[in-house]
């Protein structure tokens, strides 16, 4: 009998080549169950994604798409580092089936020779072949053999990524916008101004069962989120979990919002573990009226902070000196997310 194992350890940095493409397993039909679990775990109260219309929350779509790439890309990841050029092209409704394809667009071996960064162009489509979500993310991957270097140490391929999604590329996401009777919100597009900061106040502590169950819900099987032996007893919280918590908290002050349509950039600035308490705030960066549309676009910066409410620290700074003449994220910052939100106009 052969002793060769049919089981796979997954891909390591050396297994990737720029230009390689994959169709990811496993296609997934989204139902009201995912919506219910998302609400139960994050306490997100955005009315547009709780109604009889059956519209799926954009972050649920995000979690499904990223999880479908894990077995091919990030099963052996050390960390998911960031995102760029993310656009939700078409709304998803209960009953839609999502399939994801990926293309390797960049590789850079790190100087420690133990890891490398993999840049992945990602596209999620529905059963009709319509693009529902597309973006590029980059992941720090373990190497299979750290005694040998790859050509991507001396000759890295780093893609040029957009700093911002063009306003004219923002989707309109057709359909009925929420009413104030549904949201209890009193602020509309015209009430927000660039330069203002909105504190969300509502902290939430991450417990082990919630973050692991939420990650499994989307079939994300990255080892660092579950294997206590691999992580010295501290499984890393999936970065999408603090993102979803912070976005749910941001309903306080953005009650009339109708959904993320694009993410300009996103960084998981520092690791999160069970026991962390998450707070958040939003900076308004830009406002765009979008002509005669019923909603305008707010460019927002959502920042998640651990173990302290930034509203009680008026001098809190997201970035601090690195001691070398530059800056780095404050160790308490978990998430730095620059995105576009559609906000109904007053008297629409």
C-alpha positions in Angstrom: 0.0 0.0 0.0 1.3 3.4 -0.9 2.1 5.7 2.0 1.8 8.8 -0.2 -0.9 11.2 1.3 -3.7 12.4 -0.9 -4.2 15.3 1.5 -2.8 18.7 0.6 -0.7 21.1 2.7 -1.8 24.0 0.4 0.3 26.3 -1.6 3.4 28.1 -0.3 5.1 31.2 -1.7 7.3 29.1 -4.0 4.2 27.6 -5.7 3.1 30.9 -7.3 4.1 32.5 -10.6 3.0 35.8 -11.9 0.2 35.4 -14.4 -1.2 32.1 -13.0 -5.0 31.9 -12.9 -7.3 29.7 -10.8 -11.0 29.1 -10.6 -11.6 28.7 -6.8 -13.6 26.0 -5.1 -16.4 25.9 -3.8 -19.3 27.8 -5.4 -21.7 29.0 -2.7 -25.3 30.0 -2.7 -26.1 32.8 -0.3 -29.3 32.6 1.7 -31.0 34.4 4.5 -29.1 32.2 6.9 -25.8 34.1 6.2 -27.7 37.3 6.8 -29.1 36.1 10.1 -25.7 34.9 11.3 -24.0 38.1 10.2 -26.5 40.2 12.1 -26.3 37.9 15.2 -22.5 38.1 15.3 -21.8 41.7 14.4 -25.1 43.4 15.4 -25.2 45.2 12.1 -28.5 47.1 11.8 -28.3 48.6 8.3 -32.0 48.3 7.1 -31.2 47.8 3.4 -29.8 44.4 4.2 -32.5 43.3 6.7 -35.5 43.8 4.5 -37.8 41.5 2.5 -36.0 42.5 -0.7 -33.3 39.9 0.3 -30.4 42.1 -0.6 -27.1 40.6 0.8 -24.8 42.8 2.8 -21.8 43.8 0.8 -19.4 42.6 3.5 -21.1 39.1 3.4 -20.3 39.0 -0.3 -16.7 40.1 0.5 -16.3 37.4 3.1 -17.6 34.7 0.7 -15.3 35.8 -2.1 -12.2 36.1 0.0 -12.9 32.8 1.7 -13.2 31.0 -1.7 -9.6 32.0 -2.4 -8.1 30.7 0.8 -7.4 27.1 -0.3 -5.6 28.3 -3.4 -3.9 31.4 -2.0 -3.7 31.9 1.8 -4.1 28.6 3.6 -0.5 29.1 4.8 -0.6 32.8 5.1 1.0 34.7 8.0 -1.2 37.7 7.5 -3.7 39.3 5.1 -2.1 42.7 4.5 -4.4 44.9 2.5 -6.8 45.6 -0.4 -7.0 48.1 -3.3 -9.4 49.0 -6.0 -12.4 47.1 -4.5 -15.7 47.6 -6.3 -19.0 45.9 -5.6 -20.3 45.9 -9.2 -23.7 44.2 -8.9 -25.9 43.7 -5.9 -26.3 40.1 -4.6 -29.6 38.7 -3.4 -30.6 35.6 -1.5 -30.4 32.6 -3.8 -27.5 33.9 -5.9 -24.6 31.6 -6.4 -21.1 33.1 -6.1 -17.9 31.7 -7.8 -14.5 33.4 -7.6 -11.5 33.5 -9.9 -8.1 34.8 -9.1 -4.9 35.9 -11.0 -1.5 36.3 -9.5 -0.3 39.8 -10.4 2.7 40.3 -8.2 5.3 38.4 -6.0 7.9 39.8 -3.7 10.0 37.6 -1.4 10.7 39.3 1.9 14.3 40.0 3.1 13.8 37.5 6.0 13.7 34.8 3.3 10.9 33.0 5.4 7.9 34.7 3.8 6.8 36.5 0.6 4.0 38.8 -0.4 1.5 37.5 -3.0 -0.6 40.0 -4.9 -3.9 38.6 -6.1 -6.5 40.1 -8.5 -9.8 38.6 -7.4 -13.2 38.5 -9.1 -16.4 37.2 -7.7 -19.3 36.4 -10.2 -22.9 35.3 -9.8 -24.6 32.4 -11.6 -25.3 34.7 -14.6 -21.6 35.6 -15.0 -22.1 39.1 -13.7 -19.2 40.5 -11.7 -20.4 41.2 -8.2 -17.1 42.1 -6.6 -13.5 42.7 -7.8 -10.4 43.8 -6.0 -6.7 43.2 -5.5 -5.4 42.0 -2.1 -1.9 41.1 -0.9 -1.0 38.4 1.5 2.1 37.5 3.4 2.8 33.8 2.7 5.1 31.3 4.4 7.8 29.7 2.3 8.1 25.9 2.1 11.9 26.1 2.3 13.5 29.1 3.9 17.0 27.9 3.0 16.5 28.6 -0.7 15.6 32.0 -2.2 13.4 32.6 -5.2 14.0 34.9 -8.1 11.4 37.2 -6.5 13.8 38.2 -3.8 16.1 40.1 -6.2 13.5 40.7 -9.0 10.2 41.4 -7.2 7.1 42.0 -9.3 4.9 44.6 -7.5 1.8 45.7 -9.4 0.8 49.4 -9.6 -2.4 49.6 -7.6 -4.9 52.5 -7.7 -4.9 54.8 -4.7 -8.6 55.5 -5.1 -11.5 54.2 -7.0 -12.6 56.8 -9.6 -15.9 58.5 -8.6 -17.3 57.9 -12.1 -16.7 54.2 -11.6 -19.0 53.9 -8.5 -22.0 51.7 -9.1 -25.5 53.1 -8.3 -26.8 49.9 -6.7 -30.4 50.3 -8.0 -33.4 49.7 -5.7 -35.3 51.4 -3.0 -33.2 53.4 -0.6 -34.0 53.2 3.2 -36.5 55.6 4.7 -36.0 57.5 8.0 -38.9 55.4 9.4 -36.7 52.3 8.9 -33.4 53.8 10.0 -34.4 56.4 12.7 -31.6 58.5 11.1 -31.7 62.3 10.8 -28.6 62.9 8.8 -28.5 63.0 5.0 -25.8 63.4 2.4 -25.9 67.2 2.7 -25.3 67.0 6.4 -21.8 65.5 6.1 -18.7 67.6 5.4 -15.1 66.7 4.7 -12.9 67.0 7.8 -15.5 66.0 10.4 -15.0 63.0 12.6 -17.8 60.7 13.8 -17.3 58.7 16.9 -19.4 55.5 17.1 -19.0 54.8 20.9 -20.3 51.2 20.9 -17.5 48.9 21.9 -17.6 45.1 21.3 -15.4 42.5 22.9 -14.3 39.7 20.6 -14.8 36.2 22.1 -13.3 33.1 20.7 -16.5 31.3 19.7 -17.8 34.2 17.8 -14.8 35.0 15.7 -14.1 31.3 14.8 -17.7 30.5 14.0 -18.0 33.6 11.9 -14.9 32.6 9.9 -16.1 29.1 9.4 -19.5 30.4 8.2 -17.8 31.6 5.1 -15.7 28.4 4.7 -12.5 30.3 5.4 -10.0 27.6 6.5 -6.8 29.6 6.9 -4.8 27.8 9.6 -3.8 30.8 11.6 -7.5 31.4 12.6 -8.1 28.0 14.1 -4.9 26.1 15.0 -3.9 26.9 18.6 -0.8 24.7 18.3 0.4 26.6 15.2 -0.2 30.0 16.8 1.2 29.3 20.3 -2.3 29.2 21.8 -3.5 32.5 20.2 -5.4 31.9 16.9 -5.4 35.2 14.9 -8.8 36.7 14.4 -9.7 36.8 10.7 -9.2 40.4 9.6 -12.7 40.6 8.1 -14.2 40.1 11.5 -13.0 43.5 13.0 -13.9 45.1 9.7 -17.5 43.8 10.0 -17.7 44.8 13.7 -16.4 48.3 13.0 -18.8 48.8 10.1 -21.7 47.6 12.2 -20.7 50.1 14.9 -20.5 52.9 12.3 -24.3 52.7 11.9 -24.3 55.0 14.9 -23.9 58.4 13.1 -24.5 57.0 9.5 -27.9 55.5 10.0 -29.3 56.4 6.6 -26.5 54.7 4.7 -27.4 52.3 1.9 -24.2 50.3 1.6 -20.5 50.2 0.7 -20.0 50.4 -3.0 -16.2 50.6 -3.2 -13.1 50.3 -1.0 -10.1 52.5 -2.0 -7.7 50.8 0.4 -7.8 48.7 3.5 -5.1 47.7 5.9 -5.1 45.3 8.8 -2.8 47.5 10.8 -2.2 45.2 13.8 -3.3 41.7 14.8 -6.5 41.0 16.7 -7.0 38.2 19.2 -9.9 36.9 21.3 -10.5 39.2 24.3 -9.8 42.4 22.3 -12.5 45.1 22.7 -13.1 47.0 19.4 -14.1 50.7 19.2 -14.3 52.7 16.0 -14.6 56.2 14.5 -15.1 57.6 11.0 -13.4 60.5 9.3 -15.3 62.1 6.4 -12.7 62.6 3.6 -14.8 63.7 0.6 -18.4 64.3 -0.5 -19.6 63.8 -4.1 -23.2 64.8 -5.1 -23.3 62.5 -8.2 -25.5 64.9 -10.1 -29.2 64.2 -9.9 -28.9 60.8 -8.3 -31.0 60.1 -5.3 -27.9 59.4 -3.2 -24.5 61.1 -3.0 -21.2 59.3 -2.3 -19.3 59.9 0.9 -15.6 58.9 1.0 -15.0 57.7 4.5 -12.1 56.5 6.6 -13.2 53.9 9.1 -10.7 53.2 11.9 -11.0 50.4 14.4 -9.1 50.8 17.7 -8.6 48.1 20.3 -9.0 48.3 24.1 -10.0 52.0 24.5 -12.7 54.3 23.2 -11.0 57.0 21.0 -13.9 59.4 21.8 -12.4 59.7 25.2 -9.0 60.6 23.8 -9.3 63.8 21.7 -5.6 63.7 21.0 -5.6 60.1 19.7 -3.6 59.8 16.5 -3.9 56.8 14.1 -0.2 57.1 13.2 2.7 57.7 15.4 6.5 58.2 15.0 8.5 55.1 14.2 11.6 56.7 15.8 13.4 56.8 12.4 11.9 59.9 11.0 8.8 58.2 9.6 5.5 57.0 10.9 3.8 53.8 11.7 0.3 52.8 12.9 -0.3 53.2 16.6 -0.2 49.6 18.0 -3.9 50.0 19.1 -5.1 50.5 15.5 -6.6 47.3 14.1 -8.2 48.5 10.8 -7.7 51.5 8.5 -10.4 51.3 5.8 -10.9 54.0 3.1 -14.2 53.4 1.3 -17.2 54.9 -0.5 -20.6 54.8 1.0 -23.9 55.8 -0.7 -25.9 58.3 1.4 -29.5 59.4 0.5 -30.0 63.1 -0.2 -32.4 65.2 1.8 -35.9 65.5 0.3 -35.2 63.0 -2.4 
